[in-house]
Amino acid sequence: MSERVVKDKYDRPILSLRITLTNRCNVNCIYCHHDGMRSSENEMTPDEIHKICQIAKRIGVRKIRLSGGEPLIRKDIVEIISKINSVGFNDISITTNGILLEKYAKDLKEAGLDRVNVSLDTLNPETYEFITKKDYLEAAKRGILKSVEVGLYPVKINMVIMKDINEHEIKDMFNFCKDNDMVLQLIELIESENCDDDKFSKEYHYKLDMVEERLADIADDVKEREFMQGRKKYYINGGEIEVVKPVDNSKFCANCTRLRVTPDGKIKPCLLRNDNLVDIITDIRNNESDEKLEEIFLKGIDKREPFNTD
């Protein structure tokens, strides 16, 4: 019997769910959009997250990604992973800044976490402190290496590229990743109205087109990921680089298979929009049936429409 697959009205299958566990964070990155909230008020409990994952599984979701804020700030993070793992997904991953990974990596792996993405934009201590406003680079690096050690494979490093800040560090970061059997993901800076200075993203936005051209010239092999926004993977001297371009990229929307849930339990149909959220937590807390909760999920899917189709 084949697995159920729900598609939106643009024929995009819903295969992945990204749950933002918290908007709290232990750094203050200059480009972060915060999603407008920094408190722990109304964050979902482990049982509520478990219920959402059960309903997601009913409609064909196969992968779960957890993010923040900084998800490892939640003291119940191992319990959350364990409960999600009990549902039976193909893949459970987490995006983190890595600062607390040295402490949690082993327990997370044992609880059922498959892999991690770590946000690390620089290997330079001064640049790291400029970007994050904190002096945690060595802690982050220890956490990354601990993740490799315990088998959270593949570890992926998310590097947001910013003009005149870290674009010259791509080669060094690639070598760091290659030497430790990790994948480097280069991410184009997204404009954010919540930055300290509204002109920040415009001033530091660095288009990755020329980087991709250079990678294509030197790569031993190039592959395109199915469903993942047509994202290309470049294999170079035993290392691997992916390029993520959500800005002015019609494939980012056309191939999107992901639904999102906010920390306070609202279904978020689109990464780049906050005006079409669908409340599901109220019905969970009212002990509504799984059938009713599935209807709410389907309502969220029905609100999905491409943000960028140019």
N, C-alpha and C positions, 0 to 999 in steps of 0.2 A: 504494500500500500504506500503510495507516494505521499510525501509531506504536503500539508496545506500551504499554499502561497497566496497571500492577499496582495493585490495590486491596486495602486491608486488610479485615478481617472486618466492619467497620462501613461498608463501601462508600466509603471515602475514598481517592481516587487518590493515589499517591505521585509527585509531580511535581517536588519540590525536595529538595535535599540541602544541609544546613548542616554545614560542616566547621570545627571549632575547631582552628586550627593550633597554638596554644600557649596555655598559661595564664599565661605571663609577661606583664608589663605595665610600662610606664614611668610610670604614675600609680597612685594608690592610692585610688580613689573610695570614698566613705563607704558607698555602698550595694552595692558589688560583691560577688557571691557566689563569685567565684574558682573555683568547681567544685572546691575543696579542694586545689589544687595550684599551686605557683608555680615549679617547676623545669623545666628543659628535658629532663629524663630521659625517655627512651622516646618523644619526639616522632617522628611519622612523617616519613620522608624524602620528597623530591619524587617519586621513583619509586613509593613506596608510595601516596602521595596520588593519583598518576596512575592506578594500578591500581584503587583504590577508585572513582574517577570512571568508569573504563571499565566496571566492573560496574554502577554506578548507571545509566549510559547504556543498558545492556542491558535493564534492567527498566523503562525509560521515564522516568527522571528527565530533566527538561528544563532545570532551573536549578540553579546552584551558588552558594551564598553562603559566603564565608570569614569567620571571626571569630576572637576570642581570648577572654581576654587581649587583647594588642595584636598583631595579625597582622603588622604592618609591622616588628616587632622581628626577625622572621626574616630573616636576611641573604640567604636563598635565595628570597625572596617573588616576585621577578620570574620566576625559573625555575619556581616552582610554578604561577603564572598561565599561563605559556607552555605547560606540559605539560597543564594542564586545558583550555586553549583548543584544543589539538590533538584533543581528544576530540569536539568539535562540539556544544556545548550552545547553547541559545537565548539564555542570559543568564548572565553571570558577574559577581558583585558581591562587595563586601567591606565589612565593618563595622569602622571604625577610629576612634580618637580624633583623628585628623588631624594629630598632632604631626609625623609623619614624611612627610606627604603632599607637602609642597613638594619634598622630595628625590625621591620615588618616582613621583609622579603621571604624568609623561610616559612613563616606562619601563613602568609598569603598563598604561597605555593601549595602548602599542605592543605589549605582550605579549599583549593580548587581553581585558583587564578592560573591562567595559562601564560600570559605574557604582559609586558609593560611597555608603554611609551613614556619616555622621560623628556620633559621640556628642559633643554640645555642649549642656550644660545651662544655660549662662548666658553673657552677654556682659560681665558685671561681673567685673573682675580679682580683687577680694577674694572674691567668691562662688565663682569658679572655683578659687581656691587652697583655699578651705574644703572644696569638694567633692572635689577631686582630690589635695590635699596637694602640688601642684606649681604652678609659675609659668610655665605653657606656653600661656596663652591666645592670645597673639599668634602663636606658632608654629602653633597649631591653625587660627587664622583665615587665616593665609597659605596653609596647606595646603588649606583649603577652597576658597579663591579660585583656587588653582592647578588644582584638580580641575575647576572650572568652565571655566577657560581652556583646558585640554587636551581637553575634551569628554567627561568622565566623567559622562554625562547620563542621567537626572536625578540631581544631587547631592541627597541627602536628609539633613536634620539631625534626629537623634534627641535629643529633649529629655525627660529623665525629670523629671516634675513632683513637687516635694516641698513640702509645706505649710510655710509660714513661711521657706522658703529661696529658691525661685525661681518660685512660682506667679504672682507679680505681673509676671514678665518675659515672659509669653507674647506680648503685643502687640509688644514690642521685637524678640523673636526672629522673629516672623512678618514684620515689616517688613524685617529683615535678610535673611531668605530670599527674600521677594518681590523686593527690590531687586536680588538676585543670581541670579534665576531658579532658585531652589531650592525644594524641598518641605519643609515642616516636619512632623515626626511627633511628636505629644505622646504620651508613654508613661507609663502608670500604674506607680507604684513597686511592685515585687514584694517581698513579705516574704522575707527571707533570714536563715537561721540563722548565716551566716558573717560578718555585719556585726560591727564592733567591739563594738557594744552591741546585744543582742538586741531591745531595745525600739525601736531606731531606726526600723524600717519601720512599726511600729505608730504611733509618735509623728508621723512625717512623711508617712504615707500620705495622699494627696490624691485623692479620688474625682473622676473626670473627667466624671461625669454632668452636673453643672451647666455645665461648660465646653462640653460637646456641645450642651446646650440653648441656650446663648448663641450658639454657632457656627451652629446651625440657624436661629436668628432673623435673623442678619445675612448669611448666605451667599447668594450669587447663584444657586448650584446645589449640590446634594448628590447624590453617587453612592455606591453600595455596591460594594466590590470582591468579585468572585467568588472563592471559595476562601479569601480572606485573612480568616478569622474574621468575615466580614460587616463588615469594617472600612469606616467611612464616610470619604469624601473631601469636604471642604468647600472650595468655590471662592469666594474673597472678594476683590473689587477686583483681580483679576488674580493673586492668590496662591492657594496650595493648602495645606491642612492635613489631615493624617490623624490619627486618634485610635486608639491601641493600648491595649486594656484586657484584659490577661490575667487579672486578678483578678475572681472572681465573674462570669465571662463564659462561658456555656455554648457560645456560638458559636466561642470561641477553640479549643475542642477539636473541636466538631462539624465545623468546616470546615478542620481542619488537614490539609495535604497534604505536610508536611515530615518527613523523617527526618534524624537528626543523627549525626555521628561525632565522637568525642572525640579529643584530641591524641595519645593513645596507641593509637588504632586500634580503638575499640570502638563498635559501632553503638548509638546512644541513641534508643530509640523515642519518648521523651516528653521535652519540655523540662523538665517539673517533677518528673521522677523519675530516680533513679540506681540503683534496685534491680532493673532488668531489662535491663542492658546485655548486648550480645552481642559477644563477641570475634571479630574478623575478621583482625586483624593477624598473629596467630600463624600462620594458614593462608597468608596472603600471604607471610610470611617462610619458610614451608616449601614455597613454590612449588607450592601446590595449583592445580588446574585452575580455569579461569574458571567452569565448571559448578559446582564445589564452592563457590566464593566466592559465586556467585549464590544457592545454597541458603542460605548464611549470611545474606545480605541478606534473603531471604524469611522466614527465621526471625525476624529483627529486626522485619520488618513484621508478622508474626503476633503479636508481643508488644504491638503498639499497641492501646491502649484509652483511651477518654476519661477524663481526669483529673478533669474538672469537667463534670457534666451537669445541674446544678441549674437 
